[in-house]
């Protein structure tokens, strides 16, 4: 439910929140051209990227390099405060991740290189309380996935389990370099972390910073 009573003034500032439609045309164009190097230019491209990774038959992007071409902002204001006050005007990116399961097989996870090129990803709000979901920008990574050169800030992620600031579940071989995460990660049960909800095997991190509030509301 939205904010009421004394918080109506706070809510009013966000009644005209942005909406975005996933754009996957860049992927179709790249496949047709036989190229595996693409640049995401805006929020619609990024949302399409998330959707492709999480559909029923996920695109793993094995051998691809995905570069971010600009800063992107999905929600304005203090997203953590707005989420904690149950602001129903927040744009929930989770609604646009086509497949919401925890996937099971790591081989279906992201396997390419995501290069933020120094850009900032801001205003991410992901909320999913279903019990079989992996909740993160990258629901799963596999093999030698690489994430590098970006900042995630002013973001709120909530899941039942397998919930991370960037990755829900990570398999052996993940490399994360020059990534900064400033977010709130909230989980109803367990398997949660500022970067990864659940990690299997070796993960390499270099020149990274995390300022993440991780909370569990689990009760037996």
Rosetta silent file (secondary structure, phi, psi, omega in degrees, C-alpha in Angstrom):
SEQUENCE: XXXXXXXXXXXXXXXXXXXXXXXXXXXXXXXXXXXXXXXXXXXXXXXXXXXXXXXXXXXXXXXXXXXXXXXXXXXXXXXXXXXXXXXXXXXXXXXXXXXXXXXXXXXXXXXXXXXXXXXXXXXXXXXXXXXXXXXXXXXXXXXXXXXXXXXXXXXXXXXXXXXXXXXXXXXXXXXXXXXXXXXXXXXXXXXXXXXXXXXXXXXXXXXXXXXXXXXXXXXX
SCORE:     score description
SCORE:     0.000 S_00000001
   1 L     0.000  156.527 -179.930    0.000    0.000    0.000 S_00000001
   2 L   -80.451 -178.036 -178.989    1.041    3.592   -0.525 S_00000001
   3 L   -83.824  139.552 -179.085    1.826    6.229    2.062 S_00000001
   4 L  -132.343  177.961  174.397   -1.112    7.912    3.776 S_00000001
   5 H    61.160 -124.938 -173.995   -1.869   10.463    6.487 S_00000001
   6 H   -65.612  -16.386 -177.230    1.127   12.505    7.591 S_00000001
   7 H   -95.195    6.584 -176.369    3.205   11.171    4.707 S_00000001
   8 H   -60.895  -36.447  179.111    0.915   12.408    1.922 S_00000001
   9 H   -65.237  -38.761  176.611    3.174   15.387    1.190 S_00000001
  10 H   -62.161  -44.280 -178.360    6.162   13.080    0.799 S_00000001
  11 H   -65.137  -37.483 -173.668    4.172   10.876   -1.551 S_00000001
  12 H   -59.340  -28.726 -177.933    2.919   13.746   -3.677 S_00000001
  13 L   -68.163  -14.081 -173.797    6.415   14.483   -4.940 S_00000001
  14 L  -123.250   17.212 -178.255    6.487   11.116   -6.710 S_00000001
  15 L   -69.971  -17.589  178.790    2.983   10.713   -8.146 S_00000001
  16 L  -109.500   44.216 -177.720    4.382   11.278  -11.647 S_00000001
  17 L   -60.597  149.040  178.494    7.129    8.640  -11.394 S_00000001
  18 L   -65.635  152.916  169.128    8.854    7.599  -14.600 S_00000001
  19 L  -127.042  153.401 -176.515    7.917    4.380  -16.367 S_00000001
  20 L  -134.149  148.270  176.798   10.115    2.404  -18.737 S_00000001
  21 L  -116.049  125.696 -179.223    9.510   -0.178  -21.454 S_00000001
  22 L   -58.129  137.151  177.440   12.194   -2.842  -22.022 S_00000001
  23 L  -120.696  115.940  178.293   14.007   -2.500  -25.347 S_00000001
  24 L  -112.316   12.992 -178.468   15.755   -5.583  -26.705 S_00000001
  25 H   -62.346  -31.166  178.975   16.156   -4.346  -30.287 S_00000001
  26 H   -61.737  -35.201  178.728   19.901   -3.832  -29.682 S_00000001
  27 H   -69.818  -46.402  179.025   20.216   -7.577  -29.037 S_00000001
  28 H   -60.067  -40.907  179.264   18.310   -8.534  -32.186 S_00000001
  29 H   -64.087  -42.933 -179.800   20.445   -6.121  -34.218 S_00000001
  30 H   -64.566  -43.445  179.520   23.677   -7.551  -32.784 S_00000001
  31 H   -62.289  -43.853 -179.912   22.638  -11.141  -33.463 S_00000001
  32 H   -63.248  -33.432 -178.113   21.671  -10.265  -37.034 S_00000001
  33 H   -88.010   -8.502 -179.922   25.038   -8.528  -37.555 S_00000001
  34 L    74.681   24.036  179.502   27.029  -11.335  -35.948 S_00000001
  35 L  -105.767  151.542  178.925   28.588   -9.046  -33.325 S_00000001
  36 L  -122.140   19.369  176.572   29.007   -9.759  -29.621 S_00000001
  37 E  -122.103  115.864 -177.090   29.971   -6.246  -28.477 S_00000001
  38 E  -133.952  159.705  178.156   27.061   -3.935  -27.677 S_00000001
  39 E  -122.676  129.115  175.568   26.430   -0.702  -25.771 S_00000001
  40 E   -87.945  121.132 -170.724   23.375   -0.046  -23.617 S_00000001
  41 L   -94.477  -21.722 -174.515   22.399    3.583  -24.173 S_00000001
  42 L  -158.976 -175.449 -177.244   19.567    4.172  -21.677 S_00000001
  43 H   -61.573  -38.595 -179.722   17.222    2.713  -19.077 S_00000001
  44 H   -62.865  -41.444  176.418   15.097    0.916  -21.678 S_00000001
  45 H   -62.677  -43.695 -178.269   18.162   -0.901  -23.048 S_00000001
  46 H   -65.679  -40.802  178.109   19.280   -1.861  -19.544 S_00000001
  47 H   -64.707  -37.833  174.906   15.820   -3.136  -18.650 S_00000001
  48 H   -63.500  -38.696  176.263   15.833   -5.182  -21.841 S_00000001
  49 H   -59.733  -46.989  177.646   19.213   -6.616  -20.824 S_00000001
  50 H   -61.672  -40.155 -178.758   17.780   -7.679  -17.465 S_00000001
  51 H   -65.909  -42.336  179.652   14.760   -9.193  -19.179 S_00000001
  52 H   -62.846  -37.920 -179.084   16.861  -11.237  -21.606 S_00000001
  53 H   -70.213  -19.848 -170.439   18.943  -12.677  -18.753 S_00000001
  54 L  -120.268   13.092  179.227   15.873  -13.801  -16.832 S_00000001
  55 L   -78.094  175.535 -173.188   13.450  -15.143  -19.403 S_00000001
  56 L   -55.068  -43.772  169.543   12.324  -18.786  -19.483 S_00000001
  57 L  -109.486   93.402 -171.290   15.266  -19.683  -21.726 S_00000001
  58 L   -63.767  146.643  169.028   17.820  -17.122  -20.494 S_00000001
  59 L   -84.233  119.657 -175.668   20.321  -15.425  -22.778 S_00000001
  60 L   -85.774  -18.948 -178.118   23.680  -16.167  -21.115 S_00000001
  61 L    58.228   32.099  176.360   25.710  -13.693  -23.223 S_00000001
  62 L   -60.912  124.048 -179.770   28.628  -16.120  -23.267 S_00000001
  63 L    83.934    0.246 -179.375   31.501  -14.420  -25.114 S_00000001
  64 L   -93.614  154.678  168.403   29.708  -11.070  -25.233 S_00000001
  65 E  -120.262  118.066  179.346   30.834   -7.686  -23.900 S_00000001
  66 E  -105.277  116.704 -177.987   27.997   -5.467  -22.718 S_00000001
  67 E  -110.035  137.715  176.101   29.096   -1.849  -22.169 S_00000001
  68 E   -87.251  126.206 -173.868   27.072    0.820  -20.400 S_00000001
  69 L   -96.963   -3.220 -177.998   27.021    4.003  -22.462 S_00000001
  70 L  -164.801  160.473  170.151   25.510    6.433  -19.936 S_00000001
  71 L   -63.916  146.216  176.804   24.457    6.872  -16.324 S_00000001
  72 E  -130.381  144.370 -177.888   21.002    5.437  -15.715 S_00000001
  73 E  -135.429  121.542  179.695   18.371    6.324  -13.101 S_00000001
  74 L   -99.092  -35.271  178.304   15.186    4.324  -12.543 S_00000001
  75 L  -133.502  142.065 -178.693   13.773    5.951   -9.395 S_00000001
  76 L   -94.685  170.923  176.918   14.343    9.416   -7.993 S_00000001
  77 L    73.252 -167.916  179.037   14.725   10.586   -4.392 S_00000001
  78 L   -82.319   97.879 -173.275   15.880    8.423   -1.475 S_00000001
  79 H   -65.205  -37.482  179.459   14.860    5.002   -2.779 S_00000001
  80 H   -63.705  -47.371  178.771   15.635    3.172    0.468 S_00000001
  81 H   -61.963  -41.530 -179.819   13.487    5.562    2.515 S_00000001
  82 H   -64.996  -40.550  179.060   10.695    5.375   -0.044 S_00000001
  83 H   -65.752  -42.273 -179.470   10.799    1.563   -0.039 S_00000001
  84 H   -65.953  -24.252  176.731   10.742    1.396    3.750 S_00000001
  85 L   -94.814   11.224  176.223    7.652    3.622    3.708 S_00000001
  86 L    56.157   48.266  179.048    6.018    1.301    1.155 S_00000001
  87 L   -73.517  108.819 -175.589    5.818    3.931   -1.552 S_00000001
  88 L   -80.537    6.571  173.976    3.759    2.266   -4.293 S_00000001
  89 L   -90.311   -4.117  177.971    4.933    4.794   -6.868 S_00000001
  90 L   -66.286  140.357  176.286    8.338    3.140   -7.059 S_00000001
  91 L   -82.952  111.718 -177.082    9.167    1.539  -10.398 S_00000001
  92 L   -90.704  105.195 -179.275    9.769   -2.142   -9.599 S_00000001
  93 H   -62.475  -22.565 -179.044   12.244   -3.551  -12.111 S_00000001
  94 H   -61.323  -28.702  179.290   11.352   -7.038  -10.899 S_00000001
  95 H   -64.112  -16.746 -175.389    8.055   -6.785  -12.787 S_00000001
  96 H  -111.525    6.096  170.761   10.069   -6.799  -16.008 S_00000001
  97 L   -87.443  111.249 -166.297   12.346   -9.738  -15.301 S_00000001
  98 L   -61.648  -36.493 -177.886   10.587  -12.327  -17.427 S_00000001
  99 L  -118.487  121.405 -171.343   11.579  -15.426  -15.444 S_00000001
 100 L  -106.944   11.456 -179.892   11.499  -15.100  -11.666 S_00000001
 101 L   -80.285  170.932  176.711   12.695  -18.521  -10.544 S_00000001
 102 L   -85.057    3.157  168.638   16.060  -19.262   -8.904 S_00000001
 103 L    75.788  -38.560  179.066   16.902  -21.215  -12.085 S_00000001
 104 L    81.200  -69.932 -177.017   18.586  -24.256  -10.492 S_00000001
 105 L   -85.351  122.958 -179.942   21.294  -24.808  -13.126 S_00000001
 106 H   -64.818  -21.581 -178.166   24.149  -22.296  -12.944 S_00000001
 107 H   -62.990  -15.663  179.605   24.785  -22.876  -16.647 S_00000001
 108 H   -89.886   -0.004 -178.318   21.815  -20.615  -17.407 S_00000001
 109 L   -79.671  172.309  178.404   23.407  -17.614  -15.658 S_00000001
 110 E   -62.936  130.509 -175.778   25.150  -14.593  -17.166 S_00000001
 111 L  -124.370    6.695 -176.140   28.492  -15.654  -18.665 S_00000001
 112 L   -99.459 -158.655  175.909   29.716  -12.539  -20.432 S_00000001
 113 E  -113.650  125.852  172.462   31.456   -9.285  -19.522 S_00000001
 114 E  -109.741  115.078 -177.561   29.470   -6.322  -18.237 S_00000001
 115 E  -113.170  112.019 -179.683   31.568   -3.144  -18.365 S_00000001
 116 E   -74.967  -10.382  177.223   29.989   -0.085  -16.786 S_00000001
 117 E    52.954   34.593  176.842   32.668    2.180  -18.319 S_00000001
 118 E    82.709    5.555 -176.438   32.708    4.309  -15.165 S_00000001
 119 E   -85.938  169.129 -177.286   28.971    5.013  -15.194 S_00000001
 120 E  -113.316  132.381  172.545   26.486    5.051  -12.317 S_00000001
 121 E  -106.743  120.169 -172.355   23.393    2.865  -11.976 S_00000001
 122 E  -132.895  153.444  173.228   20.977    4.518   -9.564 S_00000001
 123 L    75.432   26.031  176.874   17.463    4.111   -8.226 S_00000001
 124 L   -73.518  128.362  172.835   17.156    0.344   -8.599 S_00000001
 125 E  -128.622  114.034  178.588   14.117   -1.042   -6.786 S_00000001
 126 E  -123.266  119.795  179.980   13.668   -4.820   -6.908 S_00000001
 127 E  -134.797  122.252  177.373   10.962   -6.426   -4.774 S_00000001
 128 E  -153.226  117.283 -178.316    9.860  -10.068   -4.972 S_00000001
 129 L  -102.970   12.221  176.440    8.598  -12.084   -2.008 S_00000001
 130 L   -70.389  148.340 -169.069    8.015  -15.366   -3.871 S_00000001
 131 L   -79.951  -11.092 -176.830    9.835  -18.283   -2.246 S_00000001
 132 L  -115.791   26.231 -175.301   11.599  -19.640   -5.355 S_00000001
 133 L  -102.026  151.368  170.381   13.076  -16.416   -6.721 S_00000001
 134 L  -112.495  112.825 -166.461   16.652  -15.217   -7.161 S_00000001
 135 E  -110.818  113.784  178.211   16.465  -11.453   -6.726 S_00000001
 136 L  -178.934  169.659  173.076   19.171   -9.150   -8.107 S_00000001
 137 L   -58.567  -45.750  174.704   20.126   -7.245  -11.251 S_00000001
 138 E  -106.309   99.173 -178.592   21.973  -10.419  -12.252 S_00000001
 139 E   -56.589  -34.519 -179.818   19.815  -13.295  -10.935 S_00000001
 140 E  -154.853  142.607  171.574   22.663  -15.721  -11.615 S_00000001
 141 E  -120.508  150.708 -175.785   26.219  -15.700  -12.979 S_00000001
 142 L  -138.442  160.182  175.914   28.065  -18.702  -14.370 S_00000001
 143 L    52.060 -124.625 -174.217   31.527  -19.783  -15.519 S_00000001
 144 L  -108.039   53.023  177.256   33.832  -16.770  -15.984 S_00000001
 145 L   -63.758  144.471 -179.554   31.394  -13.871  -15.791 S_00000001
 146 E  -127.648  128.017  172.937   33.026  -10.430  -15.431 S_00000001
 147 E  -121.873  129.056 -173.981   31.467   -7.333  -13.862 S_00000001
 148 E  -155.447  152.459  164.969   33.575   -4.171  -13.881 S_00000001
 149 E    63.485   53.227  174.536   33.848   -0.385  -13.765 S_00000001
 150 E  -158.007  166.671  176.341   30.555    0.914  -12.370 S_00000001
 151 E  -122.518  132.377  170.361   28.772    2.140   -9.280 S_00000001
 152 E  -107.499  124.901 -176.100   25.380    0.981   -8.030 S_00000001
 153 E  -142.437  164.122  175.344   23.845    3.460   -5.633 S_00000001
 154 E    49.879   54.305 -172.840   20.587    4.579   -3.985 S_00000001
 155 E  -135.152  153.842 -176.264   19.015    1.150   -4.469 S_00000001
 156 E  -135.618  126.939 -179.200   16.767   -1.278   -2.566 S_00000001
 157 E  -128.200  130.456  178.687   16.491   -5.039   -3.139 S_00000001
 158 E  -131.650  131.289  175.385   14.080   -7.389   -1.350 S_00000001
 159 E  -149.558  170.774  178.399   13.695  -11.146   -1.769 S_00000001
 160 L   -76.095  -43.459  174.917   12.775  -14.284    0.118 S_00000001
 161 L  -160.612  178.750 -177.560   16.258  -15.803   -0.375 S_00000001
 162 L    49.762   55.403 -173.697   19.104  -15.744   -2.955 S_00000001
 163 E  -124.165  126.180 -177.685   19.132  -11.962   -2.786 S_00000001
 164 E  -139.867  160.036  178.209   22.149   -9.755   -3.495 S_00000001
 165 L   -59.519  -35.058  177.336   23.119   -6.182   -4.195 S_00000001
 166 L  -123.266  -40.243 -170.349   24.245   -7.250   -7.685 S_00000001
 167 E  -130.045  134.432  176.591   23.949  -11.039   -8.012 S_00000001
 168 E   -75.624  -52.324  179.802   21.455  -13.521   -6.613 S_00000001
 169 E  -137.335  131.731 -177.103   23.551  -16.666   -7.113 S_00000001
 170 E  -123.322  131.510  177.309   27.155  -16.811   -8.370 S_00000001
 171 L   -92.860  171.156  179.415   29.031  -19.832   -9.639 S_00000001
 172 L   -53.941  135.707  173.393   32.769  -20.455   -9.591 S_00000001
 173 L   106.317   -4.613  179.034   34.864  -18.067  -11.686 S_00000001
 174 E   -62.606  136.741  175.483   33.079  -14.741  -11.206 S_00000001
 175 E  -123.780  127.670  179.668   35.381  -11.687  -11.409 S_00000001
 176 E  -125.504  120.585 -174.855   34.334   -8.291  -10.042 S_00000001
 177 E  -133.025  133.463  175.627   36.669   -5.323  -10.545 S_00000001
 178 E    53.768   50.435  178.373   36.305   -1.615   -9.731 S_00000001
 179 E  -120.620  133.376  179.851   32.668   -1.925   -8.660 S_00000001
 180 E  -119.746  129.642 -177.254   31.104    0.168   -5.898 S_00000001
 181 E  -123.933  124.508  175.932   27.793   -0.801   -4.297 S_00000001
 182 E  -129.127  102.669 -171.450   25.714    1.458   -2.029 S_00000001
 183 E  -158.909  175.981  172.665   22.357   -0.179   -1.367 S_00000001
 184 E  -119.672  122.906  179.565   19.966   -1.852    1.044 S_00000001
 185 E  -113.433  125.948 -175.028   19.523   -5.624    0.695 S_00000001
 186 E  -128.476  135.642 -175.196   16.625   -7.211    2.541 S_00000001
 187 E  -136.788  141.335 -179.654   15.750  -10.894    2.754 S_00000001
 188 L   -78.541  -25.599 -177.373   12.876  -12.781    4.363 S_00000001
 189 L  -126.031  -94.203 -179.180   14.954  -15.874    5.084 S_00000001
 190 L  -151.660 -165.155 -173.220   18.675  -16.262    4.272 S_00000001
 191 L    57.607   65.628  179.305   21.297  -16.426    1.474 S_00000001
 192 E  -136.942  152.017  178.201   21.730  -12.680    1.176 S_00000001
 193 E  -163.875  162.192 -178.971   24.729  -10.399    0.731 S_00000001
 194 L   -64.095  -33.245  177.645   25.832   -6.934   -0.255 S_00000001
 195 L  -108.528  -50.972 -174.624   27.280   -8.233   -3.522 S_00000001
 196 E  -129.396  136.175  176.138   26.121  -11.863   -3.880 S_00000001
 197 E   -72.678  -47.890  177.922   23.263  -13.708   -2.216 S_00000001
 198 E  -138.875  130.608  179.800   24.829  -17.151   -2.601 S_00000001
 199 E  -118.431  132.938  176.514   28.311  -17.933   -3.922 S_00000001
 200 L  -118.108  116.884  179.446   29.506  -21.338   -5.099 S_00000001
 201 L    89.313 -158.264 -172.523   33.232  -21.714   -5.620 S_00000001
 202 L   -91.390  132.867  174.697   35.832  -18.985   -6.054 S_00000001
 203 E  -122.271  133.404  179.664   34.980  -15.339   -6.679 S_00000001
 204 E  -105.473  127.113  177.648   37.667  -12.753   -7.416 S_00000001
 205 E  -125.276  135.895 -179.583   37.147   -9.152   -6.275 S_00000001
 206 E  -143.824  133.224  176.429   39.565   -6.273   -6.877 S_00000001
 207 L    55.194   44.773  179.832   39.324   -2.534   -6.161 S_00000001
 208 L  -114.953  150.611  173.436   35.714   -2.803   -4.987 S_00000001
 209 E  -130.730  146.944  177.469   33.852   -1.005   -2.198 S_00000001
 210 E  -136.994  128.439  172.160   30.547   -1.876   -0.578 S_00000001
 211 E  -126.486   82.799 -170.510   28.377    0.183    1.729 S_00000001
 212 E  -126.340  130.920  175.351   25.393   -2.117    2.002 S_00000001
 213 E   -93.830  109.446 -179.155   22.854   -2.580    4.786 S_00000001
 214 E  -103.517  122.738 -177.173   21.894   -6.268    4.760 S_00000001
 215 E  -126.197  139.510  172.088   18.821   -7.187    6.792 S_00000001
 216 E  -117.831  134.150  178.063   17.039  -10.462    7.451 S_00000001
 217 L  -108.732   22.853 -176.817   13.505  -10.534    8.817 S_00000001
 218 L   -65.665  135.728  171.542   13.524  -14.331    9.192 S_00000001
 219 L  -133.089  136.271 -176.935   11.586  -15.828   12.072 S_00000001
 220 L   -77.038    0.000    0.000   11.449  -19.567   12.749 S_00000001
